[in-house]
Amino acid sequence: MAMVNIRRDVEDKFYRYKMPLLQIKVEGRGNGIKTVVPNMEDIARALNRPPTYPTKYFGCELGAQTSMANDRYIVNGAHTADRLRELLDSFIEQFVLCPSCKNPETELVITGKSGHEDMHRDCKACGRQNGVNMRHKLVAYILKNPVKKKEKGKKGKKGGMTAEANVGGPMVFEKGAEDGSGEDEDASPSGTPAPGDQGVPTTGTDIDDVLGRSDPVLGNPDEAEEVSKKLAKTDLNGGDDEDDEDADSPYALLGGWLEDNKDASDADIVNKIKESGIAGKYKVLVEIGHHLFTDEVAKEIDARIPLLQALVTSEKHQKGLLGGLERLLALSPNSDALLAAGTTSKVLMALYQADILDEEFVKNWGTHVSKKYVDKEKSKKVRKSADAFLKWLDEADDESESE
C-alpha cells in the first residue's frame, strides 16, 4: 500500500505521520456514475477521524450526494483522484492539523448546549486548543454525528478491538462483526500510533434505541447508515437453521405480516423484525423481497431504499434479498409479463445505484443459476430478465478501462 505524508507539503521521508494514498474507483455511467474510495477507512484511521467525516467533506465541497452504507464510501459523479486528494488535504488542514504546531495529534471537542455548540481541535502534542470554521457545512454533520469514546477494556462483538481510556492514548475504530477477525487496529497503517483518542461516530447508544423507535428514522440516509452498522453487529447468520421453514417459524410469521401490511412504515417493519427476535438474520431479507412488494416492485423499490440500506449488511444479506425478489417475480401469476418487461433489470439498477448490491456480487449472481429459492427453470428466466442490467455493467466497466 502506497503511503504518503499526512502533510503532503512535508517532503521528509522520515516524517512520522503517514497515511495511505487515496485511491478511487469510478463505477457506473450516465446518471448512475459514482466515485468509490475503497481505502477510506484506512485513511480515516491514520487521521484518527471517522471515515464519514472526510467523505461528507467531499460531498460538501463538490456539491454532490454521498453514500456511506455497508462500509463503502461513495461520492456521486465522476471525480479524479487528484481532485479528491486536494480536497483531502483541505479537510486535514481544517479539521485535523493543529494550527499552532502543525501536527495531526488532535481530537475534535464539542462544547456548549444543543443549538449553541462550539467545536475546537484539542492538540495532544502542544496542548493548544484551536477553533474550526463553524460556518462550514461539515460542522453541522459532525455536531449531529459526534465521535463516541469507548469505555476502558470494552470489547466489540466477536472479539472486537479494545480501547485505551488514558487521555491522549490510542482509541480504535470497531470493525463490523461480519468477518469476526478481531484484528488489532489501534495503530495507523504505517505502524505509528494513531494520533488523538477518538472512536466512531454514533447517533445512539444501543441497537434497542434504534430498532425501538416508532418514528420513521430510516427516511434519513444518515440514520439508515447508523441502523445498518448496529444491525451488522447483531448479525447472527451462523445460527440460522436452514430447515426452519415451517409455518410457525418467525420468518414465516414475518412474511405473513408483511403480506398484510405492505404499507407499513420502515420503522414499523424494523420494530416487527426486532420483536420477532430475528434482527440481523439474512432470512429476513428473503421475506422482505418476497412479501413486502407487489407486481409493481419496479416502482415500489425506491420508497424502500432506506430500509434496505439499513438491513443489508453483508453479501449473505444481498443473496437473501435477491432470493426473495426471485420468488416474487418467478411465482407471480403475471411472472411471464413481468420478466418480459425487464422488471429484474429495473429492480437491480435501483438497488445497485443505492449501493445495496455490490457490482461483483451481482455479476456472479447473474451467471450462476440456483434452485435454492425457485426451481432452476424459473431461476434461469429471472436472470434472463436481468440481461439488460448485466450488459450495462459490463459496458460501464469497458468504458472505465478504456478511460
Number of C-alpha atoms within 10 A of each C-alpha: 9 9 14 18 18 25 18 12 8 11 10 9 9 9 12 13 22 23 21 22 18 19 17 20 15 22 21 22 17 9 9 15 17 23 21 24 19 16 17 24 20 18 26 20 25 25 27 30 29 22 23 25 19 25 26 23 22 24 19 15 15 16 11 15 15 22 22 21 24 22 19 18 22 27 24 21 20 18 17 12 17 12 11 22 17 12 18 19 16 16 19 18 16 16 24 27 23 27 18 13 13 15 19 26 25 30 25 23 15 15 11 9 8 9 7 7 12 17 19 20 24 21 26 20 17 14 14 15 18 16 16 16 13 13 8 13 14 21 18 12 15 18 15 13 20 18 21 14 18 21 12 12 11 13 15 19 16 16 14 20 21 22 25 18 16 10 10 17 17 22 30 25 26 22 23 24 22 18 9 14 13 18 11 13 22 25 17 23 18 17 13 13 19 26 28 24 26 27 21 20 20 19 16 15 10 12 18 12 11 23 22 16 13 14 12 15 19 25 17 11 19 21 19 23 24 22 29 26 22 25 23 23 20 18 21 16 16 8 8 12 9 7 6 13 11 10 11 10 12 19 24 17 15 21 21 15 17 20 17 12 14 14 12 12 18 22 20 18 23 23 19 18 19 16 13 14 12 20 22 25 26 25 26 23 26 26 26 25 25 23 22 27 22 17 16 10 19 19 14 14 19 14 11 16 21 23 24 25 23 27 30 27 29 21 16 15 24 22 20 24 25 23 24 24 27 23 22 24 27 23 14 14 11 11 19 16 13 20 19 13 12 19 22 26 23 19 20 21 21 18 20 17 17 17 20 26 24 16 16 10 12 19 15 10 14 19 12 10 17 15 12 9 17 18 13 13 12 21 22 19 19 28 20 18 21 22 15 14 21 21 13 15 20 14 14 18 16 11 13 14 9 7 6
